[in-house]
């Protein structure tokens, strides 16, 4: 029998006496797409970091490529020669540099004697690799920033595969599809199928269970640092089955609107000719007790709306919060906060959390002025309210003194939600809050979103996730070119939201 393209045997990893991965096994065959799934903190990221040489495994484990032991720790400098390539979620591309410069970085051809870069030889090597990926239309001289999102993924793959025999090796896509807009995903999947048709093995690490079912041949699931299912064929599986693998129990998204009804009240959040960024004039009213979703394609302006409403970027028009009216020409986050607007940004690390601080410091920092005294912040309330957030959101580990940086992405998102809901905001603005969180954390975030409306907040959910919108929203407004063009009101399904985003002019609107 043909040896597995990649084989992992009994890999373990211990940090400070705590085992985060125990006796992990993985077998990836030539020409297959193998999905790696699990909650944040399940051990899948640790496994990838061990195989890529970022971490050194505990003694006793082995990594083999095509039956050849490559040893642990894996030398990152030898990954290419050993047949392993990694494409991470941010793709690792520099948009201001050319395709040639991005692909050949660290592997430049040089002139004899002078050592100067041989641009002609580099360009020829790039063309050869792009042709293998059926991307010969891309010029090596084009700036990466001028390419379509799916083409940028192709450049990242070309960099991983350069100077390699077609059909050899393993390419690991670590949440890479997150960098691609929905409408370009089919091109990405076609590229994966092309690689596997040539014999290359592909591993995808993904929280998107629909994606796993669509593209993967087999799946391996991790839970609590152990492999609980290895190499299960996806044929005949559905999302419920994958969810049981990940959670160890059923956990499909509930209809939170039906199960958590709320009382609608006036004086919530009103948008009056809001414009800025890619938004071209949006007017809408969100009542207290209501969750209103905004969605659209990648060029719809959706990414600009939440920062506008939160005062993170300036624009024109006004936003009324309760009885207070804010001019977006003089907007600031501070003014929005004073008016009662809480903001859950898409970038939780850069804008939402101070990851070097503890959970307690993050949760209580925005509330020191209202809870404490001018001469004393108080300690008792900080302990009580932080522990309440940890319990309500089931944050693990439930250690209020631990730095936020030590938590998984899903638990960090729970801390961020708890931090702002603690202040009972008049309006809550969320920007893709379930991005890159696992299925368990996703349900917790959506439940908290609906609970905010039940507690009397006016909630705006900006999201490209149609399942999320269908689960928690009373209404959904669809953006095109910066303006609202369609509105859905209850009842509607995820398919209805999808159809409204990618509107067929000959079809019927709800």
JOCORHU-V229990 format. One record per backbone hydrogen bond with DSSP energy under -0.5 kcal/mol. CO is the residue of the C=O (numbers start at 1). NH is the residue of the N-H. If there is no record, write none. Layout:
CO;NH  CO;NH
//
This chain:
4;66  4;67  5;66  6;28  7;64  8;10  8;26  9;62  11;24  12;58  13;20  13;21  14;16  15;18  17;19  18;15  18;20  21;13  24;11  26;8  28;5  28;6  29;32  32;34  32;202  33;35  33;217  33;218  34;204  35;37  35;220  36;206  37;222  39;42  42;225  43;47  44;48  45;49  46;50  47;51  48;52  49;54  49;55  50;53  50;74  55;57  58;61  62;9  63;70  63;71  64;7  65;68  67;69  68;65  74;76  75;78  76;79  78;82  79;83  79;84  80;83  83;170  85;172  86;88  87;174  88;91  90;92  90;93  93;95  94;97  95;145  97;144  98;102  99;103  100;104  101;105  104;107  109;118  111;115  112;114  116;111  117;119  118;122  119;123  120;124  121;125  122;126  123;127  124;128  125;129  126;130  127;131  128;132  129;133  130;135  131;134  135;138  137;139  139;142  140;100  142;99  143;146  144;147  148;151  148;152  149;153  150;154  151;155  152;156  153;157  154;158  155;159  156;160  157;161  158;162  161;164  165;168  169;201  170;85  171;173  171;203  172;87  172;174  173;175  173;205  174;89  175;178  176;179  177;180  181;184  182;185  184;188  185;189  186;190  187;191  188;192  189;193  190;194  191;195  192;196  193;197  194;198  195;198  195;200  196;199  199;31  201;171  202;34  203;173  204;36  204;206  205;175  207;209  208;212  209;213  210;214  211;215  212;216  217;234  218;35  219;232  220;37  221;228  221;229  223;226  225;22  226;223  226;228  229;221  232;219  234;237  238;242  239;243  240;244  241;245  242;246  243;247  244;248  254;256  255;259  256;260  262;264  265;288  268;322  269;286  270;320  271;273  271;284  272;318  274;281  274;282  275;316  276;279  279;276  282;274  284;271  285;287  286;269  287;290  288;265  290;292  290;459  291;293  291;474  291;475  292;461  293;477  294;463  295;479  297;300  300;482  301;304  301;305  302;305  302;306  304;308  305;309  306;310  307;312  307;313  308;311  316;275  317;328  318;272  319;321  319;326  320;270  320;322  321;324  324;321  326;319  327;330  328;315  328;331  332;336  333;337  334;338  335;339  336;340  336;341  337;340  340;342  340;426  340;427  342;429  343;345  344;431  346;348  347;351  347;352  348;353  353;355  354;357  355;405  357;404  358;362  359;363  360;364  361;365  362;366  364;367  365;368  367;371  368;372  373;376  376;373  379;383  380;384  381;385  382;386  383;387  384;388  385;389  386;390  387;391  388;392  389;393  390;395  391;394  397;399  398;400  399;402  400;360  402;359  403;406  404;407  408;412  409;413  410;414  411;415  412;416  413;417  414;418  415;419  416;420  417;421  418;422  420;423  421;424  426;458  427;342  428;430  428;460  429;344  430;432  430;462  432;435  434;437  438;442  439;443  440;444  441;445  442;446  443;447  444;448  445;449  446;450  447;451  448;452  449;453  450;454  451;455  452;457  453;456  457;289  457;459  458;428  459;292  459;461  460;430  460;462  461;294  461;463  462;432  464;466  465;469  466;470  467;471  468;472  469;473  471;256  471;257  474;490  475;293  476;488  477;295  478;485  478;486  480;483  482;280  482;281  483;480  486;478  488;476  493;497  494;498  495;499  496;500  497;501  498;502  500;503  501;503  503;505  504;507
//
